[in-house]
Amino acid sequence: MFPVTREFIKARMALTGIKLLIKNNINMELLTTKEVMHLLKIKSPTTLIKLERENEIKVAKRIGHHKRYKPADIQRYIDKRN
């Protein structure tokens, strides 16, 4: 088996969506703002900030001004929305 890299995870997310990450228990990988926006089909970062303020999505970690999100939290939001 080969090592799971960030590039591999991004490619798989693009093909199968976020459920693959959780199913394979790779939820330790944190998602960037752009990745979350892509998964939620959001075009504006302002919309993502609004979802954070409404406690719909939680920020898992802040690195300076950069935010990271847990795939499981994003999947919960997607399931709740549908």
Secondary structure, 3 states (H helix, E strand, C coil): CCCCCHHHHHHHHHHHCCHHHHHCCCCCCCEEHHHHHHHHCCCCHHHHHHHHHCCCCCCCEEECCEEEECHHHHHHHHHHHC
